[in-house]
Amino acid sequence: MTFATWFTFFVAACVIAISPGSGAVLSMSHGLSYGVKKTTGTIMGLQAGLLLILVIAGAGVGSILMASEGAFNVIKTVGALYLIYLGISQWRAKVELASDTGIGLAKAVLPSWRRRFLIGFFTNATNPKGIIFMVAVLPQFISPDASLLPQLLILGVTMCLVDLVVMHSYAFAASRMQRFFRDPRLLKKQNRFFGGVLMAIGTALFFVKRNPAS
């Protein structure tokens, strides 16, 4: 892999990571609710899901999913339903008063690190748009004359490092607004806003086509 090829992929990874999507919404939601440090578990899960899709696409399974309408529709439906489920959970998330204050400040109930990781993982792993991107774009950066595994490692590390920085930036930006959501009513509105966005993204996934040209 030449430096020019890697740099082109790096730029593409930056654009894709910055583009708003379910991962960005999730990072902002958790950053606003739990702070940057506790959102790291969620973001690590997002990277694990991203790597899984990259490996699937690199192994050629992604091409099979794209060629099979039935298989693709199953993945699409699971991903859409999962995002809608996350949205409903966020909408109904409990809010409790901080125990160290007596002035009615609110805080979101923190899920376990394992749950945050799994939420992030399944958000990316069941995203059909991620599969479409990997299958359509990844082969353009892989040389058939070189060993596949080293190239996948380079591309995977590059994509995850870019996504780690971008998702943490989203979480950090959202966490700076925490002080404005100390009122229980405002925190509930925030949960419902992000929950609604996740449900909307999930609903939109039902309309993703296996082959845009068809």
Summary of the structure (lengths in Angstrom):
residues: 214
radius of gyration: 18.6
end to end distance: 33.0
largest distance: 66.9
contacts: 688
relative contact order: 0.23
helix: 76%
strand: 3%
